[in-house]
Amino acid sequence: MVPTLGIAEAITNLKDIREKFDLSRSNDPLFFRKWIEHLPDLTESEKEILDRLQNRYFYYADEGSITEGTIEIVAIAPLLEVLEFCDPPFKIRSEQAVRVEVEDRETPLQGFIDALVVQEQLWVVVIEAKRYGFNVSFAIPQTLAYMMGNSNLEQPTFGMATNGEDYIFIKLDRQGKQYDLSDKLTLSTRRQNELYEVVRIMKRIKEDLLG
């Protein structure tokens, strides 16, 4: 059996990502624009559900620490339900094993994606959850490493990192060896519930895949 190295241990920052995978962050303003502008509208019933999810998150956060498992149950799973990602033609893969080959390195990397949405063999979105109080930006390198495990080079891969309160989207172009990040969306704002924007972005990704 070929030995492997855990992704969480091998990838701890964006410098690791650049060095191990020869990736760079895109400076093209159009790289992510399609997925953050002119987004689909939400129905009133969807907004009501997302307002309830926002209140639910703070109900748990008020008690202090929230584990990754709790975030997956009270935040991520309901979002996937709103988006109908649990139903045909999509499927959810939880704790999906991924193996990533690294150039000029004999030992491949291996890890487990918290939640992966797929349509047949096409990856839709990689989701990485972190516990309450964990800076969501720290999850970006690990999420990118998981995204490198997608064998489909023709389509961009999308990821979402969250700690339940903050959300960041990631777009990866493996052929061009570039990635970019969305602005951080957070529930800790006096503005409109930013879960609306989270779901609208995911709806856009879904629409593009379905044509």
PEJO-V797236 format. One record per pair of residues at least 12 apart in sequence whose ideal C-beta (glycine too) atoms are under 10 Angstrom apart, sorted by sequence separation. I is the first residue (numbers start at 0). J is the second residue. D is the distance in whole Angstrom. If there is no record, write none. Layout:
# PEJO-V797236
((I J D) (I J D))
This chain:
# PEJO-V797236
((79 91 6) (97 109 7) (98 110 9) (113 125 9) (114 126 4) (127 139 9) (129 141 9) (146 158 5) (157 169 7) (158 170 8) (168 180 7) (169 181 8) (184 196 5) (56 69 10) (59 72 10) (96 109 7) (97 110 6) (112 125 6) (113 126 6) (114 127 8) (129 142 10) (143 156 9) (145 158 7) (156 169 8) (157 170 6) (158 171 7) (167 180 6) (168 181 4) (184 197 6) (56 70 8) (59 73 6) (96 110 8) (97 111 7) (112 126 7) (113 127 5) (114 128 7) (127 141 6) (156 170 8) (157 171 8) (167 181 6) (168 182 9) (182 196 9) (58 73 9) (59 74 9) (76 91 9) (95 110 9) (96 111 6) (97 112 6) (112 127 7) (113 128 5) (127 142 4) (143 158 7) (155 170 6) (156 171 5) (166 181 8) (167 182 8) (168 183 10) (181 196 9) (75 91 10) (95 111 7) (96 112 8) (113 129 9) (126 142 8) (127 143 10) (142 158 5) (155 171 6) (156 172 8) (166 182 10) (167 183 5) (168 184 8) (181 197 10) (184 200 8) (56 73 7) (76 93 10) (94 111 5) (95 112 4) (110 127 10) (125 142 6) (127 144 10) (141 158 10) (142 159 8) (143 160 9) (155 172 5) (156 173 7) (166 183 7) (167 184 7) (55 73 6) (56 74 6) (75 93 10) (93 111 9) (94 112 7) (95 113 8) (97 115 8) (125 143 9) (127 145 7) (142 160 5) (154 172 9) (155 173 8) (165 183 6) (166 184 4) (167 185 10) (55 74 8) (93 112 8) (94 113 7) (95 114 8) (126 145 10) (127 146 10) (139 158 8) (141 160 8) (142 161 10) (154 173 9) (155 174 9) (165 184 7) (166 185 7) (181 200 7) (92 112 7) (93 113 7) (94 114 8) (95 115 4) (125 145 5) (138 158 9) (140 160 10) (152 172 9) (153 173 9) (154 174 10) (155 175 9) (158 178 9) (160 180 9) (164 184 10) (165 185 5) (166 186 9) (52 73 8) (53 74 10) (92 113 10) (93 114 6) (94 115 9) (125 146 5) (138 159 10) (139 160 6) (152 173 5) (153 174 8) (164 185 6) (165 186 8) (52 74 7) (55 77 8) (71 93 8) (92 114 7) (93 115 8) (95 117 9) (124 146 10) (138 160 4) (149 171 8) (151 173 8) (152 174 5) (155 177 10) (156 178 9) (158 180 10) (159 181 9) (164 186 5) (165 187 8) (91 114 6) (92 115 4) (122 145 10) (125 148 9) (137 160 9) (138 161 8) (146 169 7) (150 173 9) (152 175 10) (155 178 9) (160 183 10) (161 184 9) (162 185 10) (163 186 8) (164 187 6) (91 115 7) (92 116 8) (122 146 8) (125 149 8) (135 159 10) (136 160 8) (138 162 8) (146 170 9) (147 171 7) (149 173 7) (157 181 10) (52 77 5) (90 115 9) (91 116 6) (92 117 6) (113 138 10) (135 160 5) (137 162 9) (142 167 9) (146 171 5) (159 184 10) (51 77 9) (52 78 7) (90 116 8) (91 117 8) (122 148 9) (135 161 6) (136 162 10) (142 168 10) (143 169 6) (145 171 10) (147 173 7) (89 116 6) (90 117 5) (95 122 10) (122 149 5) (133 160 10) (135 162 5) (138 165 10) (142 169 6) (146 173 8) (166 193 7) (49 77 9) (89 117 7) (90 118 8) (97 125 9) (121 149 9) (122 150 9) (133 161 10) (134 162 8) (135 163 9) (139 167 7) (143 171 6) (165 193 9) (166 194 8) (168 196 10) (48 77 7) (49 78 8) (52 81 8) (88 117 10) (89 118 5) (90 119 9) (112 141 10) (113 142 9) (120 149 10) (122 151 7) (133 162 5) (135 164 8) (136 165 8) (138 167 8) (142 171 9) (164 193 10) (168 197 8) (48 78 9) (84 114 9) (88 118 5) (89 119 9) (92 122 9) (95 125 9) (112 142 9) (115 145 8) (120 150 8) (121 151 6) (132 162 7) (133 163 9) (135 165 4) (139 169 6) (166 196 8) (167 197 10) (85 116 9) (87 118 9) (88 119 7) (110 141 7) (120 151 7) (123 154 10) (125 156 7) (126 157 10) (127 158 7) (128 159 9) (129 160 7) (131 162 6) (132 163 10) (133 164 10) (134 165 8) (135 166 7) (136 167 7) (138 169 10) (147 178 10) (166 197 5) (48 80 9) (49 81 7) (84 116 5) (89 121 10) (91 123 10) (113 145 9) (117 149 10) (121 153 10) (122 154 8) (124 156 8) (125 157 7) (126 158 7) (127 159 7) (128 160 8) (129 161 7) (130 162 7) (131 163 6) (132 164 9) (133 165 9) (135 167 6) (146 178 8) (168 200 6) (48 81 6) (84 117 9) (88 121 10) (90 123 9) (92 125 10) (93 126 10) (112 145 5) (115 148 10) (121 154 7) (122 155 10) (123 156 9) (124 157 5) (125 158 4) (126 159 5) (127 160 5) (128 161 6) (129 162 5) (130 163 8) (131 164 7) (168 201 8) (82 116 9) (84 118 9) (89 123 6) (110 144 7) (111 145 9) (112 146 9) (115 149 9) (122 156 6) (123 157 7) (124 158 7) (125 159 7) (126 160 8) (127 161 8) (128 162 7) (129 163 8) (166 200 9) (170 204 9) (79 114 7) (88 123 10) (89 124 10) (91 126 9) (110 145 6) (121 156 10) (122 157 8) (124 159 6) (125 160 9) (126 161 7) (127 162 10) (128 163 7) (143 178 6) (166 201 10) (45 81 6) (78 114 10) (108 144 6) (112 148 8) (122 158 9) (129 165 9) (142 178 10) (161 197 8) (168 204 9) (44 81 9) (45 82 9) (79 116 7) (108 145 9) (143 180 10) (75 113 8) (76 114 8) (110 148 8) (159 197 8) (42 81 10) (75 114 6) (84 123 7) (108 147 8) (109 148 9) (139 178 9) (41 81 9) (84 124 8) (108 148 9) (126 166 10) (127 167 10) (82 123 10) (107 148 10) (116 157 9) (139 180 7) (159 200 9) (71 113 6) (82 124 9) (84 126 10) (127 169 9) (159 201 8) (70 113 9) (71 114 7) (101 144 9) (115 158 10) (116 159 10) (157 200 9) (124 168 9) (125 169 8) (136 180 9) (157 201 8) (68 113 10) (79 124 9) (99 144 6) (114 159 9) (124 169 10) (159 204 10) (67 113 7) (99 145 8) (101 147 9) (112 158 9) (125 171 9) (157 203 10) (79 126 8) (97 144 9) (99 146 9) (100 147 9) (113 160 10) (136 183 8) (157 204 5) (78 126 9) (97 145 5) (99 147 5) (100 148 9) (113 161 10) (135 183 7) (97 146 9) (99 148 5) (135 184 10) (155 204 9) (95 145 9) (97 147 9) (98 148 6) (99 149 9) (135 185 9) (157 207 10) (75 126 6) (97 148 4) (157 208 10) (75 127 10) (96 148 9) (97 149 8) (155 207 9) (75 128 6) (95 148 9) (154 207 9) (74 128 8) (154 208 8) (71 126 9) (71 128 5) (70 128 5) (69 128 9) (70 129 8) (67 127 9) (68 128 8) (70 130 7) (67 128 5) (69 130 8) (70 131 7) (66 128 10) (67 129 6) (68 130 9) (69 131 8) (67 130 5) (70 133 10) (66 130 6) (67 131 9) (65 130 6) (66 131 8) (64 130 7) (65 131 4) (67 133 9) (64 131 5) (65 132 8) (63 131 8) (64 132 7) (65 133 10) (62 131 9) (63 132 9) (64 133 10) (60 131 6) (59 131 8) (60 132 9) (56 131 9) (126 201 10) (124 200 10) (124 201 7) (123 201 9) (20 99 8) (19 99 9) (20 100 10) (21 101 10) (124 204 6) (20 101 7) (21 102 7) (78 159 9) (123 204 7) (124 205 9) (19 101 5) (20 102 7) (21 103 10) (123 205 7) (18 101 10) (19 102 8) (78 161 9) (19 103 9) (75 159 9) (123 207 10) (124 208 10) (19 104 7) (116 201 9) (123 208 6) (75 161 7) (122 208 10) (74 161 7) (118 205 9) (121 208 7) (20 108 10) (74 162 9) (75 163 8) (78 166 9) (116 204 9) (10 99 9) (19 108 8) (74 163 5) (116 205 9) (9 99 9) (71 161 10) (73 163 7) (74 164 9) (118 208 6) (6 97 8) (10 101 10) (70 161 7) (118 209 8) (6 98 9) (9 101 8) (70 162 7) (71 163 9) (74 166 9) (116 208 10) (6 99 7) (70 163 4) (69 163 8) (70 164 9) (3 98 7) (4 99 10) (9 104 9) (67 162 9) (3 99 9) (67 163 9) (1 98 9) (4 101 9) (9 106 9) (65 162 8) (9 107 10) (10 108 7) (65 163 6) (9 108 5) (65 164 9) (4 104 9) (8 108 9) (9 109 9) (10 110 9) (6 107 10) (7 108 9) (9 110 9) (4 106 5) (6 108 5) (8 110 9) (60 162 10) (2 105 9) (3 106 6) (4 107 8) (5 108 7) (6 109 7) (7 110 6) (60 163 7) (1 105 8) (2 106 6) (3 107 5) (4 108 5) (5 109 7) (6 110 3) (7 111 9) (59 163 8) (60 164 7) (1 106 8) (2 107 9) (3 108 7) (4 109 7) (5 110 6) (6 111 9) (1 107 7) (3 109 4) (4 110 10) (5 111 9) (6 112 10) (57 163 10) (2 109 10) (3 110 9) (56 163 5) (57 164 9) (1 109 10) (55 163 10) (56 164 6) (52 163 10) (53 164 10) (74 186 9) (81 194 9) (82 197 10) (78 194 8) (81 197 10) (82 198 6) (89 205 8) (77 194 10) (81 198 6) (84 201 8) (78 197 7) (82 201 5) (83 202 10) (89 208 9) (74 194 9) (78 198 7) (81 201 9) (82 202 7) (88 208 9) (89 209 10) (19 140 10) (22 143 7) (34 155 9) (81 202 9) (84 205 7) (88 209 8) (22 144 10) (79 201 9) (82 204 9) (83 205 8) (13 136 9) (16 139 8) (17 140 10) (20 143 8) (34 157 8) (74 197 10) (78 201 8) (82 205 6) (16 140 5) (20 144 8) (22 146 10) (31 155 10) (12 137 8) (15 140 6) (16 141 9) (19 144 8) (22 147 8) (30 155 9) (11 137 8) (13 139 7) (14 140 9) (15 141 10) (16 142 10) (17 143 10) (20 146 10) (60 186 9) (12 139 9) (13 140 5) (16 143 5) (20 147 6) (60 187 10) (12 140 5) (15 143 10) (16 144 7) (19 147 9) (10 139 10) (11 140 7) (12 141 10) (15 144 8) (57 186 7) (10 140 5) (11 141 8) (13 143 8) (56 186 6) (57 187 9) (9 140 10) (10 141 6) (16 147 9) (56 187 10) (9 141 10) (10 142 9) (54 186 10) (7 140 10) (10 143 8) (35 168 8) (53 186 5) (6 140 9) (7 141 6) (10 144 4) (34 168 7) (52 186 9) (6 141 6) (9 144 8) (10 145 9) (35 170 10) (6 142 10) (34 170 7) (6 143 10) (7 144 9) (10 147 9) (31 168 8) (33 170 9) (6 144 5) (31 169 9) (54 192 9) (56 194 9) (6 145 7) (31 170 5) (53 192 5) (30 170 7) (52 192 9) (53 193 9) (6 147 9) (50 191 10) (53 194 6) (6 148 9) (30 172 8) (50 192 6) (52 194 6) (53 195 10) (49 192 6) (51 194 10) (49 193 9) (50 194 8) (25 170 8) (30 175 9) (34 179 10) (46 191 9) (49 194 4) (50 195 9) (52 197 10) (25 171 10) (35 181 6) (46 192 8) (48 194 9) (49 195 6) (52 198 10) (25 172 8) (30 177 7) (31 178 10) (32 179 10) (34 181 8) (35 182 8) (49 196 10) (27 175 10) (30 178 9) (31 179 5) (46 194 9) (49 197 8) (22 171 8) (30 179 5) (31 180 8) (45 194 10) (46 195 7) (49 198 6) (22 172 9) (25 175 8) (27 177 8) (31 181 6) (45 195 8) (48 198 9) (20 171 10) (22 173 9) (25 176 10) (26 177 9) (28 179 10) (31 182 10) (23 175 9) (25 177 4) (27 179 8) (46 198 9) (20 173 9) (22 175 9) (23 176 7) (24 177 7) (25 178 7) (26 179 9) (41 194 10) (45 198 7) (22 176 5) (23 177 6) (24 178 6) (25 179 5) (41 195 6) (45 199 10) (21 176 6) (22 177 7) (23 178 8) (24 179 6) (25 180 10) (40 195 10) (41 196 10) (20 176 8) (22 178 6) (24 180 8) (38 195 9) (41 198 7) (45 202 9) (20 178 9) (38 196 8) (41 199 7) (17 176 10) (39 198 9) (40 199 8) (38 198 9) (39 199 6) (17 178 10) (35 196 8) (38 199 4) (39 200 9) (41 202 8) (16 178 8) (37 199 10) (38 200 6) (39 201 10) (40 202 9) (38 201 10) (39 202 4) (35 199 9) (38 202 7) (39 203 6) (13 178 9) (34 199 10) (35 200 6) (38 203 5) (34 200 6) (37 203 8) (39 205 9) (34 201 9) (36 203 9) (39 206 7) (35 203 8) (38 206 10) (31 200 10) (34 203 5) (33 203 8) (34 204 6) (33 204 10) (34 207 8) (33 207 8))
